[in-house]
Amino acid sequence: MVDEINSSNKYIKQLVNAKNKSDSLNMVLTNNLTRSLSREELSDVDVQVLKGVVYISLADNMLYKSGGFEVSDKAGQTLSKIAKIIQDYSTYDVLIEGNTDNVPISQPNIRNNWDLSALRASSVVQVLQNKYSVDPKRLTAGGRGEYNPVADNTTPAGKAKNRRTQIIITPKLDQFMDLIGKAPEASQK
């Protein structure tokens, strides 16, 4: 019984150490990124760590023309800094997530806000891959349309907050699952 308790305690310490290491890496990543951005860039970029994941939220007016999905030249310098951070943390996966407000889109060949959000995420993925050499195996593009608001869509300020592209940097799940798989087995009596 004492051996089982010791084994369980050792496993719990491993999990706590892994979480602490991940939290520390996330804080260093966040600090490195925010220090590399200019004041002007920081007005269009919000960096947060939530639930062990780094969220970099980019304002749509910095990335795209209104209603468009092609990444603007203005965004290049900011994306280059983000790409450098992504390269430095090569064991992390990166999800690019497009979000819109609830105003219906009226552009040819774009059916709705789902399409627009997915096209925007895909455009950022393409820039990270093709211009900044981020390994495409680490990148995923996804669109959330208008269905993941962070503010009220009844005000212009709320709509502006909802029109964003998020770069979500996460530890690889397979590493976490490997650690879970190493849990001590209880003896069967």
LINHUVEN-V257377 format. One record per pair of residues at least 24 apart in sequence whose ideal C-beta (glycine too) atoms are under 10 Angstrom apart, sorted by the first residue. I is the first residue (numbers start at 1). J is the second residue. Records with the same first field share a line. If there is no record, write none. Layout:
I=J  J
This chain:
1=187  189
3=184  187
4=184  185  186  187
5=184
6=184
7=183  184  185  186  187
8=183  184  186
9=184
10=184
11=179  180  182  183  184
12=183  184
14=179  182  183
15=176  179  180  182  183
17=179
18=171  175  176  179
19=52  171  176  179
21=171
22=52  53  92  170  171  175  176
23=49  52
25=54  89  91  92  169  171
26=50  52  53  54  89  92  169  170  171
27=54
28=85  88  89
29=54  56  85  86  88  89  92  169
30=54  55  56  85  169
32=81  84  85  88  89
33=81  82  84  85  86  88  167  169
35=81
36=78  80  81  82  84  85
37=77  78  81  82
38=77  78  81
40=77  78
41=74  75  77  78  81  82
42=78
44=74  75  78  164
45=78  81  82  164  167
46=150  161  164  166
47=82  85  167  169
48=166
49=169
50=168
51=170
52=170  171  176
53=92  95  168  169  170  171
54=85  89  92  94  167  168  169  170  171
55=95  97  166  167  168  169  170
56=82  85  86  94  96  164  165  166  167  168  169
57=97  99  150  161  164  165  166  167  168
58=82  96  120  124  164  165  166  167
59=160  161  163  164  165
60=98  99  100  101  116  117  120  159  160  161  162  163  164  165
61=160  163  164
62=164  165
63=98  120  123  124  127  163  164  165
64=98  116  119  120  123  124  163  165
66=163
67=100  103  105  106  107  110  116
68=107  110  116  119  120  123
69=98  107  110  115  116  117  118  119  120  121  122  123  124  165
70=119  120  123  126  127
71=120  123  124  126  127  128  131  165
75=123  124  127  165
76=127  131  132
79=124  127  128  131  132  134  167
80=127  128  131  132
81=132
82=124  127  128  132  134  167  169
83=127  128  129  131  132  133  134  167
84=132  134
85=167  169
86=128  132  134  135  138  139  167  169
87=128  132  133  134  135  138
89=138  169  171
90=134  135  138
91=138  171  172  175
92=138  168  169  170  171  172  175
93=137  138  139  140  168  169  170  171  172  173  174
94=124  125  128  134  135  138  139  140  141  167  168  169  170
95=121  125  138  139  140  141  142  166  167  168  169  170
96=120  121  122  123  124  125  126  127  128  139  140  141  142  143  165  166  167  168
97=121  124  140  141  142  143  144  148  164  165  166  167  168
98=122  123  124  141  142  143  144  145  148  163  164  165  166
99=142  143  144  145  146  147  148  149  150  161  162  163  164  165  166
100=143  144  145  146  147  148  149  153  159  162  163  164  165
101=145  146  149  151  153  156  158  159  160  161  162  163  164
102=145  146  147  149  153  154  158  159  162
103=146  153  159  162  163
104=146
105=145  146
112=145  146
113=143  144  145  146  147  163
114=143  144  145  146  147
115=143  145
116=143  145  146  163
117=141  142  143  144  145  146  147  148  163  164  165
118=142  143  144  145
119=143
120=163  164  165
121=165  166  167
123=165
124=165  166  167
125=167
128=167
138=169  172
139=167
140=168
141=165
142=166  168
